[in-house]
Amino acid sequence: MSALRILLPLLIPVAACGDREPPPSDPMVVWAEAEAWVPGEAGLLGDDWAYATGASESLPAEIVERVRGAVRALDGDVRMLAVTRDACIDSAHSIPYFAALADAVSGLELRVAHPRLGGALMDAHRTPDGRAATPTVLFLGAAGELRGCWLERPASLQAWYLENPDDLGRVEKFATKTEWYEADRGMHALSEVALVLEAAVAGDLVCGLPLDTIAALPEPGTVASTPR
């Protein structure tokens, strides 16, 4: 018997074991398998996760009230599904605030899914420059209908990061972004959530806020502007 005939039956199961089902494209299927976010699972960016988790203990009351009013107007059942991963600085400076917001607002629930589970949702809701990115946050109604999206990072930070690629070296740019995140303490991300949900109340679907052309980062701690 040839060596090929001996090896062939062994190779077929190995190839089959390498197959993997594609991630589901139905948000409610992902939601059913997603999990509550647990503080402390910080991955490679422990300091960033710890900073934002600590800062999220004091949310801006006016933003909480805006989100509470929007959720109530949407029949009080909004599911916030975040496709995220621990080794993502943008997730580190948004997810802890979103988790605290969900804790503060009745009818708003947050679950998180790794890209292995939620990758198809990332592909379907890309950033302005065409990337599937973390975090990708979908707001779903009770029946799984899409109410809106929040993609990767606050719109003003996104515009600065994408439109000024040559002004700073990569390390300096990353450090500037981190410094801005720490000073902002989630204000832009939280106020953009309020804008997305308020748009949903008005019957509009906002999936990523419009980007303004900016030369400098906005003042940290200020409220994001109304989408045009």
DAWOSUL-V757157 format. One record per backbone hydrogen bond with DSSP energy under -1.0 kcal/mol. NH is the residue of the N-H (numbers start at 0). CO is the residue of the C=O. E is the energy in kcal/mol with one decimal. If there is no record, write none. Layout:
BEGIN
nh->NH co->CO e->E
nh->NH co->CO e->E
END
This chain:
BEGIN
nh->5 co->1 e->-1.3
nh->6 co->2 e->-2.2
nh->7 co->3 e->-2.4
nh->10 co->6 e->-1.9
nh->11 co->7 e->-1.8
nh->14 co->10 e->-2.2
nh->15 co->11 e->-2.1
nh->16 co->12 e->-2.5
nh->17 co->13 e->-1.0
nh->18 co->15 e->-1.2
nh->29 co->25 e->-1.9
nh->30 co->26 e->-2.8
nh->31 co->27 e->-2.0
nh->32 co->28 e->-1.0
nh->33 co->29 e->-1.4
nh->34 co->111 e->-2.5
nh->40 co->37 e->-1.3
nh->41 co->39 e->-1.7
nh->44 co->41 e->-1.5
nh->48 co->44 e->-2.4
nh->49 co->45 e->-2.7
nh->50 co->46 e->-2.4
nh->51 co->47 e->-2.4
nh->52 co->48 e->-2.3
nh->53 co->49 e->-2.2
nh->54 co->50 e->-2.5
nh->55 co->51 e->-2.0
nh->56 co->53 e->-1.3
nh->57 co->54 e->-1.6
nh->63 co->59 e->-2.0
nh->64 co->60 e->-2.3
nh->65 co->61 e->-1.7
nh->66 co->62 e->-2.5
nh->67 co->63 e->-2.7
nh->68 co->64 e->-2.3
nh->69 co->65 e->-2.1
nh->70 co->66 e->-2.8
nh->71 co->67 e->-2.2
nh->72 co->68 e->-1.9
nh->73 co->69 e->-1.3
nh->74 co->71 e->-1.2
nh->75 co->70 e->-3.0
nh->77 co->106 e->-3.1
nh->78 co->139 e->-2.9
nh->79 co->108 e->-3.8
nh->80 co->137 e->-2.9
nh->81 co->110 e->-2.7
nh->82 co->135 e->-3.0
nh->83 co->112 e->-2.2
nh->87 co->85 e->-1.3
nh->91 co->87 e->-2.4
nh->92 co->88 e->-1.4
nh->93 co->90 e->-1.7
nh->94 co->90 e->-2.3
nh->97 co->93 e->-2.4
nh->98 co->94 e->-2.7
nh->99 co->95 e->-2.0
nh->100 co->96 e->-2.3
nh->101 co->97 e->-2.4
nh->102 co->98 e->-1.9
nh->103 co->99 e->-1.5
nh->104 co->100 e->-1.4
nh->107 co->104 e->-1.6
nh->108 co->77 e->-2.2
nh->110 co->79 e->-2.2
nh->111 co->34 e->-3.7
nh->112 co->81 e->-2.6
nh->116 co->113 e->-1.9
nh->117 co->113 e->-2.7
nh->118 co->114 e->-1.7
nh->121 co->117 e->-1.6
nh->122 co->118 e->-2.3
nh->123 co->119 e->-1.6
nh->126 co->130 e->-2.7
nh->129 co->126 e->-2.6
nh->135 co->82 e->-1.7
nh->136 co->149 e->-2.8
nh->137 co->80 e->-2.9
nh->138 co->147 e->-2.9
nh->139 co->78 e->-3.0
nh->140 co->144 e->-2.7
nh->143 co->140 e->-1.8
nh->146 co->138 e->-3.8
nh->147 co->138 e->-1.1
nh->148 co->205 e->-2.7
nh->149 co->136 e->-2.5
nh->151 co->134 e->-3.3
nh->152 co->150 e->-2.6
nh->157 co->153 e->-2.8
nh->158 co->154 e->-2.6
nh->159 co->155 e->-2.2
nh->160 co->156 e->-2.7
nh->161 co->157 e->-2.6
nh->162 co->158 e->-2.6
nh->163 co->159 e->-1.1
nh->172 co->168 e->-2.9
nh->173 co->169 e->-2.3
nh->174 co->170 e->-2.2
nh->175 co->171 e->-2.5
nh->176 co->172 e->-2.3
nh->177 co->173 e->-2.3
nh->178 co->174 e->-2.5
nh->179 co->175 e->-2.2
nh->180 co->176 e->-2.6
nh->181 co->177 e->-2.3
nh->182 co->178 e->-2.0
nh->183 co->179 e->-2.4
nh->184 co->180 e->-1.8
nh->186 co->183 e->-1.8
nh->189 co->185 e->-2.8
nh->190 co->186 e->-2.6
nh->191 co->187 e->-1.9
nh->192 co->188 e->-1.7
nh->193 co->189 e->-1.9
nh->194 co->190 e->-1.9
nh->195 co->191 e->-2.6
nh->196 co->192 e->-2.4
nh->197 co->193 e->-2.5
nh->198 co->194 e->-2.2
nh->199 co->195 e->-1.7
nh->200 co->196 e->-1.9
nh->201 co->197 e->-1.5
nh->202 co->199 e->-1.4
nh->203 co->198 e->-3.0
nh->207 co->148 e->-1.5
nh->221 co->218 e->-1.3
END
